[in-house]
Amino acid sequence: MQRITKNVLACIAFIFFVIALFPFYIVLINTSKTPDMIVRSPLALPENFLLIFENMKRVVNNPNMNYWKSFFDSCLITSVSLFALIIFSSMMAWVLVRNKTKWSAIIFYLLVAEMVIPFQVVMLPLLSWFRGLSHFTGIKLLGSYKGLVFAYIGFGCAMSVFILNGFVKGIPLELEESAVIDGCSTERVFFSIVMPLMQPIQITVLILNGIWIWNDYLLPSLMLGVSGNVRTLPIAVMKFVGSYVKQWDLILTSTLLAMLPIIALFIFAQKYIIKGMVEGAIK
């Protein structure tokens, strides 16, 4: 009976695996087709697999998409957002854990509550608030790098603090007390002792947020617009989508090119994700 149950669960897991990979299969096989072949038989294997290199060349050299500029914008926004996120969320998680007051508990539960609020509820007030803040401070937030990075810090901080909070609780307080007795300042205790110990879970937080920020379309489209000077790769892909004509071969090829960096990152760092999650759960 137990063996039958395991086989059934294995079959169910395989079915979900196939369902999860099916969209990637569609993208992969259709990057080696012409537009009429995609419309005629989107599920069939391509006749010439080498056509993918020709489509990639057309995407990279397309002046409307400006692939390398969009790639640089995505890298810059993702890297700066992740750096700020990991610093601020680590500080906040450490302060909330070490300062056991009713206010720290309230702040933590507010962060948890923020995680369940749909983005669609706040996206229009967010634009209005950013527009008003730009007029008040004179700092351009809409259509700029700094505005989008600031938004990613705000939206990503809740989940990051939630994950880091459980890990910080497992760090012995005696280590910090010994450092204080030896004359370390609060800042040095955090950056020299706490931060190195948080590295496994920080890598997990970086990867999870990196996948989200790199692939995000809705927030950059609202903050940057689809025709601005600053645009990420998901926005650049939309350059091949017109009102009457959709270049499916270039759309799918550019989608594949946008996916490859984050797929490579995930394959390389998946062991760190599992390690960080396990260590955080044990602690």
C-alpha positions in Angstrom: 0.0 0.0 0.0 2.8 2.4 0.9 4.6 1.6 -2.4 1.4 2.3 -4.4 1.0 5.7 -2.5 4.6 6.6 -3.4 4.0 5.7 -7.1 0.8 7.8 -7.2 2.6 10.8 -5.6 5.5 10.4 -8.0 3.0 10.4 -11.0 1.3 13.5 -9.6 4.6 15.2 -9.2 5.7 14.3 -12.7 2.4 15.7 -14.1 2.9 19.0 -12.3 6.5 19.1 -13.5 5.3 18.7 -17.1 2.7 21.4 -16.6 5.3 23.8 -15.1 7.7 23.2 -18.0 5.1 23.4 -20.8 5.3 27.2 -21.2 9.1 27.1 -21.4 8.7 24.3 -24.1 6.4 26.5 -26.1 8.8 29.4 -26.0 11.8 27.2 -26.8 10.4 25.4 -29.9 8.8 28.5 -31.4 12.0 30.6 -31.3 13.2 28.4 -34.2 10.1 29.1 -36.4 8.9 31.8 -38.7 5.7 33.8 -37.8 3.5 31.8 -40.2 4.8 28.5 -38.8 4.1 29.6 -35.2 0.5 30.6 -36.1 -0.1 27.4 -38.1 1.4 24.9 -35.7 2.6 26.3 -32.4 3.0 22.9 -30.7 4.9 21.2 -33.5 8.7 20.9 -33.5 10.5 23.3 -35.8 11.8 22.2 -39.1 15.1 24.1 -38.7 16.4 24.4 -35.1 19.2 26.7 -36.3 16.7 29.4 -37.1 16.9 30.4 -33.4 20.3 32.0 -34.0 18.9 34.1 -36.8 16.0 35.2 -34.7 18.3 36.1 -31.8 20.4 38.2 -34.2 17.3 40.0 -35.3 16.3 40.7 -31.7 19.7 41.9 -30.6 20.1 44.2 -33.6 16.5 45.6 -33.5 16.7 49.3 -32.9 13.2 49.5 -31.4 14.0 47.0 -28.6 17.6 48.2 -28.0 18.4 44.9 -26.3 21.8 45.8 -24.7 20.5 49.1 -23.3 17.5 47.2 -21.8 19.8 44.5 -20.5 22.0 47.1 -18.8 18.9 48.8 -17.3 17.6 45.5 -15.9 21.0 44.6 -14.5 21.4 48.1 -12.9 18.0 48.2 -11.3 18.1 44.6 -10.1 21.6 44.8 -8.6 21.0 48.2 -6.8 17.6 47.1 -5.5 19.0 43.8 -4.2 22.0 45.6 -2.5 19.7 48.1 -0.8 17.1 45.4 0.1 19.6 43.1 1.8 21.2 45.9 3.8 18.0 47.5 5.0 16.0 44.3 5.6 18.9 42.7 7.5 19.2 45.8 9.8 15.4 45.9 10.3 15.2 42.1 11.1 18.0 42.4 13.6 16.6 45.5 15.3 13.1 43.9 15.6 14.4 40.7 17.1 16.8 42.3 19.6 14.4 45.0 20.7 11.6 43.1 22.3 8.9 45.7 22.8 5.3 46.0 21.8 6.2 48.4 19.0 8.7 45.9 17.4 5.9 43.3 17.5 3.4 45.7 15.9 5.9 46.7 13.2 6.7 43.0 12.4 3.0 42.1 12.1 2.4 45.1 9.9 5.1 43.9 7.6 3.5 40.5 7.5 0.1 42.1 6.7 1.7 44.0 3.9 2.6 40.7 2.2 -1.0 39.8 1.7 -2.1 43.1 0.1 -2.4 42.7 -3.7 -0.3 45.1 -5.7 -3.3 46.1 -7.9 -4.9 47.7 -4.8 -2.0 50.1 -4.3 -0.6 50.7 -7.8 -2.7 53.8 -8.6 -2.2 55.5 -5.2 1.5 54.6 -5.5 1.7 56.6 -8.8 -0.2 59.5 -7.4 2.0 59.5 -4.3 5.3 59.3 -6.3 4.1 62.1 -8.6 3.2 64.3 -5.6 6.6 63.5 -4.0 8.4 64.4 -7.2 6.7 67.8 -7.2 7.4 68.4 -3.5 11.1 67.4 -3.5 12.1 68.2 -7.1 13.5 64.7 -7.5 12.2 62.8 -10.5 10.8 59.5 -9.3 8.6 58.4 -12.3 10.6 57.3 -15.4 13.9 57.1 -13.5 16.1 54.4 -12.0 15.9 55.8 -8.4 12.1 55.8 -8.3 11.8 52.2 -9.4 14.6 51.1 -7.0 12.8 52.9 -4.2 9.6 51.1 -5.0 11.3 47.7 -5.1 12.8 48.4 -1.7 9.4 49.1 -0.3 7.6 46.2 -1.8 10.4 43.6 -1.2 11.3 44.6 2.3 8.3 42.8 4.0 9.1 39.4 2.7 12.8 39.8 3.2 12.4 40.9 6.9 10.0 38.0 7.4 12.5 35.4 6.1 15.5 37.0 7.9 13.6 37.4 11.2 13.5 33.7 12.0 17.2 33.3 11.2 18.3 36.2 13.4 16.5 34.6 16.4 18.9 31.7 16.1 22.0 33.8 16.4 23.3 33.6 20.0 23.0 36.9 21.9 26.1 36.1 23.8 28.2 36.7 20.7 27.0 40.3 20.5 27.3 40.9 24.2 30.9 39.7 24.1 31.6 42.1 21.3 30.1 45.0 23.2 32.2 44.1 26.3 35.3 44.2 24.0 34.4 47.7 23.0 32.6 47.2 19.7 30.0 49.8 18.7 26.5 48.8 17.6 27.4 49.3 14.0 30.5 47.1 14.2 28.6 44.4 16.0 26.1 44.3 13.2 28.5 44.4 10.2 31.3 42.4 11.7 29.4 39.7 13.6 25.7 39.5 12.6 26.0 40.1 8.9 28.5 37.3 8.2 26.4 34.8 10.2 23.3 35.8 8.1 25.0 35.0 4.8 23.2 31.7 4.0 19.8 33.1 4.4 20.8 36.4 2.8 21.7 34.5 -0.4 18.2 32.9 -0.4 16.6 36.4 0.0 18.8 37.8 -2.8 17.9 35.0 -5.2 14.1 35.1 -4.5 14.0 38.9 -4.8 16.3 38.8 -7.9 14.0 36.5 -9.8 11.0 38.7 -8.9 12.7 42.0 -9.8 14.3 40.7 -13.1 11.0 39.2 -14.4 8.6 41.9 -13.1 6.6 43.7 -15.8 3.7 45.5 -14.1 5.6 47.8 -11.7 8.3 48.9 -14.3 5.5 49.5 -16.9 3.7 51.8 -14.4 6.8 53.6 -13.1 8.8 53.8 -16.3 6.2 53.6 -19.1 6.6 51.6 -22.3 8.2 54.4 -24.3 10.6 56.0 -21.8 14.4 56.1 -22.0 14.7 53.7 -19.0 13.2 50.3 -19.6 13.8 46.8 -18.4 13.8 43.7 -20.6 10.2 42.7 -20.0 9.1 46.2 -21.1 11.5 46.0 -24.2 9.8 42.7 -25.2 6.6 44.6 -25.7 8.2 46.6 -28.5 7.3 43.6 -30.8 3.6 43.8 -29.8 1.7 46.1 -32.0 -2.0 47.1 -32.1 -2.6 45.0 -35.3 0.6 42.9 -35.8 2.4 40.8 -33.3 5.8 39.5 -34.3 5.6 36.2 -32.4 9.0 34.9 -33.5 10.7 38.0 -32.1 8.5 38.1 -29.0 9.3 34.6 -28.0 13.0 34.9 -28.9 13.4 38.1 -26.9 11.5 36.4 -24.0 14.0 33.5 -24.1 16.9 35.9 -24.1 15.4 37.7 -21.1 14.9 34.3 -19.3 18.4 32.9 -19.8 20.3 35.0 -17.3 17.9 34.3 -14.4 17.6 30.6 -15.4 21.4 30.3 -15.2 21.4 32.1 -11.9 18.8 29.8 -10.5 20.6 26.6 -11.7 23.9 27.9 -10.2 22.4 29.0 -6.8 19.5 26.5 -6.2 21.6 24.7 -3.6 22.0 28.0 -1.7 18.2 28.5 -1.7 17.6 25.1 -0.2 20.5 25.5 2.3 19.3 28.9 3.4 15.7 27.7 3.8 16.7 24.6 5.8 19.0 26.5 8.1 16.4 29.2 8.7 13.8 26.6 9.5 16.1 24.7 11.9 17.2 27.9 13.7 
